[in-house]
């Protein structure tokens, strides 16, 4: 038994990307060199801890061939840096800030693997993470082999049932008040009480509830989450039909039924626009927020996608 086999996964670290400190989780392959590298880009809130069960399933299936790297969004989480010290950015980041820094991170990952026998670079984006992946493809078309877009919010987010329902939270002033209330509650109440209150929603499960309380329920983090959401409502309006017409073959897209963020008409529109790629509608009842209850089911779907992708890599070799 090697020492590496005793190291618990994922490995946790912090990366400094263009001056910003990011939380990063890493599932390394057990082979000498990976055949592919998957960058996991979360939705909003952008806590990569939500995706641990999902990525564990992918790693268990492809651990000999696949490196998996996941990252939280800037400003969304409290985490330990490489010195073991608690880090939480007090900055507020726009959607464009997140896209720019995630692109820079992609470049670092791509360049780290060198120029010879490069592994295939894969992106997996969930919700707004699909939009970020889309933006990376637009400027790194030759380096991205495939994108797995899960419940992609890439078209008129504000004009959705959930967008209309939550719009008041995203308004200037309101989001700062909400963030302030969170800080007051943390000052007044013990963490155990906050956990019990958060558990009343019964929507996250025990593990994710604890993750939210420990890592996201801080005023600056909540403000960053809501500010980014407000930016999404304003900026993601028209579907980038030109991109999908020219690079649609790189995308495998998975839509849900009864999705309050991505109504089924968005699936129909994407299927009409992206005739080169794969555009699927879920038949298994997996929810948009699959990390709360359907990580294993979603992983099973993506394992099928990755199996096809790695088989294609062997054929191309």
N, C-alpha and C positions, 0 to 999 in steps of 0.2 A: 504493500500500500504506500503510495507516495504522499508527501506532505500536502501537495495540492488538493488531494482528495478529501483532506480534513478541513479545508477552508470553506466556511459557509458562504453560500451565494444568496443574493448577489453581493459582489464586492462594492463597498461604498467609498466614494472619494469626492473631492471637489476639484473642478477645473476652473482656471481663470481664462476666460475667452473675451478678447478685446476689452480687458480691464474689468469685466464683470465676473463674479464668482458664481458658479453654477453647481447644483447638486447633480451627481452622476452615479448611476448604478451600472454595474458591468457583470455580464455572464460570459466568461471566456470559453472558447471551445477547448476541448481536450486534445484535439489533434495538433500536429506541428504547425499548421497554418490554416486559417479558416478559408473555406470556399466562398463564403459570403459574410457580410457584416450588415446587421439590421439596426437601424437607428429608430428607437421608439419615441414618438412625439406625442405627448398627452393632450387631452382636451383641456377645458377650463372648468374648475380649478386644475392647475397643472402640477399636481403632485405625483411624481413617478412612483411613490410607494403604492398608489392605487393599483398599479399594473404588475406588482410583484408576482401574484399568483398566475396571471396570464403569461408573463415572460418565463416563469419557472416551467410551465407546461411546454413552451416552445423549446426551451433549452434542454429539457429532458429528452425530447424527441430528436433534436439536431445537435447535441452537444459535441459531436466529433467534427462538425462542419461549419458551425455558425457562431460567430461572436455577436452578442446582443448588447447594445449600449442604450440606456434610457436616461433621460434628463428631465428635471423639473423646470417649469418656466421661471424666468427671473422674477424674484420678489414674491413668489407665491408660497414660500415655505421657510420654516426654521429648520436648520440642519447643522450637523457637525462638519467642520472643514477638515482639511488634511492634518491639522495640528490637534484635532480633538476639541476645538473650541466651538461654541454655539455661534452660528452665523445667521443673520437675518438682515437683508438689505432694507434700508428705509426709503429707497427710491421708489418712484411709481413709473411703471414701464408701459408704453403704448404697444399696440399690436405690431406696429412696424418695428419697434425696438426688439420685440421677441423674434420676429421673422429674421431680422438682420443678424442677431446674435446666434440664432439656431443655424443659419446658413454658414456663419463663420465656424461654428462647431463642426458642422458637416465637413467643411474644408480641412479642418485639423485632422479629423478622423481619416478622411480620404488620403491625405498626404502622409499620415503616419504609417500607412501600410506600404508605402513605397511605390515604385513605378513598374517593377517586374512582378509577374504573377499576381497582379492585384486581385483581390477578391471582388465579387460582385457587390455593389453598394445598393442596399435595399432600405426603403423608408416604410415605416408603418405609422400612420397618423390616425388618431381618433378624434372625431368631431372637429374642433378648430385646428387640431394637429394635422388634419387632412389638408386644410387650407395652407398651413405652413409648408407641408410637403409639396403641395402644388407650386408654391412660390420657389422652392428650391429647384424643382424640375425645370422651371422656366429659365433659370440662369445656369444650371449645371446639367443640361439635358444629356450630354455625352457621358456623364459620370454616374447617373442614377439608372440602374438596370430595371428596377420595378418599384412601384408604390402600392401599398395595400392601404386603401382608404376605408376606414370603418366609420359608418354613419357620418359621412362627410358634410360639414356645414360650410359649403362653398357658394351658396346662392341665397340672397335675400333673407338673412338670418332674422332681421327685425320683423319681417312679415311672416312669422310663424306663430302658432298658438303659444309656445313658451316664451318667445321673444316679446309678444304683446303682453303676456301675463307678468313678466318680470321687469318691464322697461322702467318702472318707477325706481327700482333699486339702482339703476345705472345712471341716474341723473346726477349732475354736479350738485354738491351739497348733501344730497341724500346719502351717497356712498360714504362721504366723510363722516356723517352722523352715525351711520351703521358701524364704521370702523371705530369711532370713538366709544360707542356703546360696548363693543367687544373688549376694548382695553379696560373700561370701567368694570365690566363683569369679571375680567381676569384679576383685577386688583381686589375686588370685593369677595369673590367666591373661591373656595379651594378647587383644584383641578378635578377632584373626584366628583364634586357637585356639577361642574360644567359637563363632565362626561355623561352623568346621569341625565341631565337636561337634553344634551345632544342626542342621547339614545332614544328619547321619546318619539323622534320622527320615524324610527324603525325602517329607515330607507337605506342605511349605509352598512349595517352589520356591525358587530362589535369591533372587529379589527380596524375597519375604515373609520369608524367613529373615533376611535382612539387616535388614529393618524391625523384626522381633521383637528381634533382638540389640541394635540401636542404640537402639530407642525403648521397648521394654517390659521387657527383662530387667534390671530394676533392682529391688532389694528392695521399695521402697515401691509400685512399680507392680504387681508380682506379688501383693503383699498385697492391694491394692485389687481386682485381678481376682478373686482367690479369695474375698475377703470379699463382693463383690457376688454371686458365684456361690452362696455359702452362703445369702445372703439370698433369691436366686431359689428355691432349694430349699424354703425355709421358707414363703415368701409366695405363690408362684404355685401354688395348689392347685386351686381350683374355677374352671371356666370361667365367665366373666361372661355368662351366658345372657341376662340382662335387657338388657345393652348391645347384644348382637347382635340381639336381638329388635326393639329400637327404632331402631338406627342401622346395622344390618347392610348396608344398601344402599350404604354408603360404602366397603365393604371389597372388595378383590380379593385373594384369598388363594391362596397357591401352596404346596402340600405336596409332599414327596418320598417316594419309595419307599425302603425299607431305611434309613430315617432313625433313627439311634440316639437322637436327642434328641426327635424327634416321630414316634412310631410311627404306622402307617397307621390305627389305630383312632381317632386324634385327628382325622384328616381326615374319617373317616366321621361322627364325632360333630359336627364343625363343620358339615358339609354338612346334617345334620339340624337343627341349631340355627339357623344363618344361612341362612334360605331367601330372604332379600332380596338378598344379595350374590352375588359370584362366588367359588366355592370349587373350585379345580382341583387335580388330582393330576398331578405331573410324569410325562411319558412319554418324556423324553429322557435319563434317567440323570444328571441334575444332582444333585450332592451337597449336603448341608446346608451344609458349608463351601465354598460355591461359589467364594469368593474365592481359594481355593488352586489351582484348576484349571479352573473353568468360568465365569469372569467374562464371556467373550464370549457363551457360550450363555445365561447368565442375563440378560444385557443384551438379547439378541434377544427373549426372552420379555417383558421389561418394556417394550421398545420397542413391542411390539404393544399392551400395556395402555395406554401413554401415547398412542399413536396414536388409540385409541378415546376416551380422555379428552379430548384436544384437539379431536377432531372434535365431541364432545358440547358442548364449550365454544363452538364456532362456532355450533352449532344453537341454543344457549341465548341467544346474544348478540342 
